[in-house]
Amino acid sequence: KKYRQLKIGVVPVGNTLDLGLHSKIEFRRLKSPEPDGIRYDAIVADLRSDKLGANWEKFIAKCTLSRIPVYHVRQIQESITGKVRIDHLSENEFGSLMPSSFYSNVKRVFDLIGAITLLPLCLPIMILTGVCIRQESEGPALFLQERMGYRGKPFKVYKFRSMYVGSSGKGFTDGENDPRITRVGRFIRKYRIDELPQIFNVIKGEMSFIGPRPESMELSEWYERDVPFFSYRHVVRPGISGWAQVEQGYAAEVEGMIEKLQYDFYYIKHFSLWLDVLVLFKTVKTVFTGDGAR
């Protein structure tokens, strides 16, 4: 399916009219609830629309009997974009706002084992990075910042310093061309080496390897004013890498806030081992290529 264009029939009622173009999907608007002789890979409909009508409902039922999958329009939109609209809170596949507590506990065990295993391997890189930072500019090698964490509890995140000490600017990174970033800082940010000290945050239980990136307290309070349910992203542990980072790449914190939240909420809605594995593979690709890093 990766190398051919999927053919999806669209029931032209309700929110399906908002479906846009996609490079790997051919959306064909159905003219009537009668077979048109075309074999579709799937059918998409706004199953919650009051305008669906009895004829379209019969058509949808016949499609399922013919083993043609029928999807609600919101599910298709989320699958295509990897994002969840944030004009409301979105339940997961079990109809609940709470992510799986079982998987959350299992994930914590995996995080702890992974962190303890990786620590001896990463220590030489961390020591070398610290030396390079101190040689290029004055100031400590580590940068500690209070951020909003799991269940809304503040914690101090550990990072390698990538900026000059005492340089004035915004309270957040203003893109990769921010003049406050040092030469060493630019390199370690590109390959995410600046995030390595967060292994200690993982061991302490403050973070996970995969999850929404923790925001500074200042930005969290700012976002909360614009999006009343912004704090919902703290229902899972923040991560060193996340779905927003591997999909969105770099975005200035304020300008890219809405899109970043859409990715974060998609991750929470589909909180699972499979999504974590996908993020892990994409992160490894970023580390080796430098693409998509923030």
C-alpha positions in Angstrom: 0.0 0.0 0.0 3.0 2.3 0.5 3.7 2.4 -3.2 0.2 2.9 -4.5 -2.5 5.5 -4.0 -5.4 4.4 -1.8 -8.8 5.0 -3.2 -11.3 6.1 -0.5 -15.0 6.9 -1.2 -16.4 9.9 0.6 -20.0 10.2 1.8 -20.6 13.9 1.0 -22.3 14.8 4.2 -21.2 16.8 7.2 -17.5 17.2 8.0 -16.3 15.0 5.2 -16.7 18.1 3.0 -13.6 19.5 4.7 -11.3 16.7 3.6 -8.3 18.1 1.7 -6.0 16.6 -0.9 -3.4 14.0 0.1 -0.5 12.7 -2.0 -1.1 9.0 -1.2 -4.9 9.0 -1.0 -7.5 9.6 -3.7 -10.7 10.9 -2.1 -13.6 10.3 -4.4 -16.8 12.0 -3.5 -19.7 9.6 -3.9 -22.6 10.9 -6.0 -25.4 8.7 -4.5 -25.8 5.8 -2.0 -25.8 3.3 -4.9 -22.8 1.1 -6.0 -20.9 2.8 -8.8 -18.8 -0.2 -9.9 -15.5 1.1 -8.3 -13.7 -1.0 -5.7 -12.8 1.3 -2.8 -10.1 0.6 -0.2 -12.4 2.2 2.4 -15.3 4.5 2.9 -15.2 7.7 5.1 -18.4 9.3 6.5 -19.4 11.7 9.2 -21.1 9.1 11.3 -22.3 11.7 13.8 -24.0 14.0 11.3 -27.8 14.4 11.6 -27.9 14.8 7.8 -26.6 11.3 7.0 -30.1 10.0 6.3 -31.5 6.5 6.0 -30.2 5.8 2.4 -26.6 6.6 3.3 -26.9 4.5 6.5 -28.1 1.5 4.4 -25.2 2.1 2.0 -22.6 2.1 4.9 -24.1 -1.1 6.3 -23.8 -2.8 2.9 -20.2 -1.7 2.7 -19.3 -3.4 6.0 -21.1 -6.5 4.8 -18.9 -6.5 1.7 -15.8 -6.2 3.9 -15.1 -2.6 2.9 -13.9 -0.7 6.0 -15.9 2.4 7.0 -14.2 5.1 9.0 -15.5 8.1 10.8 -14.1 11.3 9.2 -12.3 12.4 12.4 -10.4 9.1 12.5 -9.2 9.5 8.9 -8.2 13.1 9.5 -6.1 12.1 12.6 -4.6 9.2 10.8 -3.5 11.3 7.9 -2.1 14.2 9.9 -0.9 12.5 13.1 -2.6 15.3 15.0 -5.8 15.7 17.1 -7.8 18.9 16.9 -7.6 20.9 20.1 -11.0 22.7 20.0 -12.1 20.0 22.5 -10.7 17.2 24.5 -10.6 13.9 22.6 -11.2 10.5 24.1 -9.0 7.5 23.3 -10.2 4.4 21.5 -11.7 3.0 24.8 -13.9 6.1 25.2 -11.9 7.4 28.1 -9.7 10.5 28.7 -7.3 8.5 30.9 -4.4 6.7 29.2 -3.8 3.1 30.0 -2.5 2.9 33.6 -1.3 -0.7 32.9 0.9 0.5 30.0 2.0 3.5 32.0 3.4 1.2 34.7 5.0 -1.1 32.2 6.6 1.8 30.4 8.1 3.1 33.7 9.9 -0.3 34.1 11.2 -0.1 30.5 12.4 3.5 31.1 14.3 2.5 34.3 15.9 -0.5 32.7 16.8 1.5 29.6 18.3 4.4 31.5 20.5 2.2 33.8 21.7 0.3 30.7 22.5 3.4 28.6 24.1 5.5 31.4 27.5 3.8 31.3 27.5 4.0 27.5 26.6 7.7 27.5 28.9 8.9 30.3 32.0 9.3 28.1 30.1 11.3 25.5 28.6 13.4 28.3 32.1 14.1 29.9 33.5 15.1 26.5 30.5 17.4 25.8 30.9 19.1 29.1 34.6 19.8 28.5 33.9 21.2 25.0 31.2 23.5 26.4 33.5 24.9 29.2 36.3 25.5 26.7 34.2 27.5 24.3 32.4 29.8 26.7 32.3 30.7 30.4 29.7 29.2 32.6 28.6 25.8 33.8 28.3 22.9 31.4 24.8 21.9 32.6 21.7 24.1 32.3 18.9 23.5 34.9 15.4 24.9 34.3 12.2 24.4 36.2 9.5 22.9 33.9 6.0 21.6 34.2 6.0 17.8 34.7 3.9 14.7 35.3 0.5 15.6 36.7 1.3 19.3 36.7 4.2 19.0 39.3 7.2 21.3 38.6 10.7 19.7 38.3 14.2 20.7 37.2 15.2 19.4 33.8 18.9 18.7 33.1 20.4 19.8 29.8 23.8 20.6 28.5 24.1 24.4 28.1 23.9 25.4 24.5 23.8 29.2 24.9 26.1 31.9 26.1 25.7 32.8 29.8 24.2 36.2 30.5 23.0 36.8 26.9 19.6 38.6 26.9 16.7 37.4 24.8 13.3 35.8 25.0 12.3 33.3 27.6 12.4 30.6 25.0 14.6 29.5 22.1 13.8 31.7 19.1 14.6 29.1 16.4 17.8 27.4 15.4 19.3 30.8 14.3 19.0 32.3 17.7 22.3 34.3 18.1 22.6 33.2 21.8 23.4 29.6 20.7 27.1 28.7 20.8 28.9 26.8 18.1 29.1 23.7 20.3 25.5 24.3 21.3 24.4 24.3 17.7 26.0 20.9 17.1 24.7 19.2 20.3 21.2 20.6 19.7 21.2 19.2 16.1 22.1 15.7 17.2 20.2 16.0 20.6 23.3 15.4 22.6 22.2 18.3 24.8 19.3 16.1 26.0 21.6 13.3 27.4 21.6 14.5 31.0 17.9 13.9 31.1 18.7 10.2 31.6 19.0 11.2 35.3 15.5 12.7 35.1 14.3 9.4 33.7 15.9 7.5 36.6 14.3 9.8 39.1 10.9 9.1 37.5 10.4 12.8 36.5 10.5 12.0 32.8 10.2 9.1 30.3 12.3 8.5 27.1 9.1 9.1 25.0 6.4 11.6 25.8 5.4 15.3 25.3 8.3 17.6 25.7 8.1 19.4 29.1 7.6 23.2 28.8 9.0 25.9 31.0 6.8 27.2 33.8 6.5 30.6 32.0 5.3 29.0 28.8 3.0 26.6 30.5 1.2 29.4 32.2 1.1 31.3 28.9 -0.4 28.4 27.0 -2.9 27.7 29.8 -4.5 31.1 29.2 -4.9 30.4 25.4 -6.0 26.7 25.7 -8.0 25.9 28.9 -7.2 22.2 28.8 -3.5 22.6 28.0 -2.7 21.0 31.3 -4.2 17.7 30.0 -0.8 17.0 28.3 0.6 16.4 31.7 -1.5 13.3 32.2 1.5 11.3 31.0 5.2 11.7 31.9 7.1 14.2 29.7 9.7 12.7 27.4 13.2 13.3 26.1 11.7 12.8 22.6 8.1 12.9 21.5 5.6 12.5 18.7 5.6 16.3 18.1 9.4 16.4 17.9 9.8 13.7 15.3 6.8 14.8 13.2 6.9 18.6 13.5 10.7 19.1 13.7 11.9 22.5 14.9 9.3 25.2 15.6 9.6 28.3 17.7 7.8 27.6 21.0 5.1 30.2 20.7 4.4 30.2 17.0 4.3 26.4 16.8 2.3 25.9 20.0 -1.1 25.0 18.5 0.4 22.5 16.1 2.6 21.0 18.8 -0.4 20.5 21.1 -2.2 18.7 18.3 0.6 16.2 18.1 0.9 15.9 21.9 -2.9 15.1 22.2 -2.6 12.6 19.4 0.2 10.9 21.3 -1.9 10.8 24.5 -5.0 9.6 22.7 -3.0 6.7 21.1 -0.7 6.1 24.1 0.7 2.6 23.4 3.8 0.6 22.9 3.5 0.7 19.2 3.5 4.5 19.0 6.4 4.7 21.4 8.4 2.2 19.2 7.6 4.4 16.1 8.8 7.5 17.9 11.9 5.7 19.0 12.8 4.7 15.5 12.2 8.2 14.2 14.3 9.6 17.0 17.2 7.3 16.1 16.9 8.5 12.5 17.1 12.1 13.7 20.1 11.5 15.9 22.0 10.0 12.9 20.8 12.5 10.2 20.1 15.7 12.3 16.8 16.1 10.5 13.7 17.1 12.6 15.7 17.8 15.8 14.6 20.7 18.0 
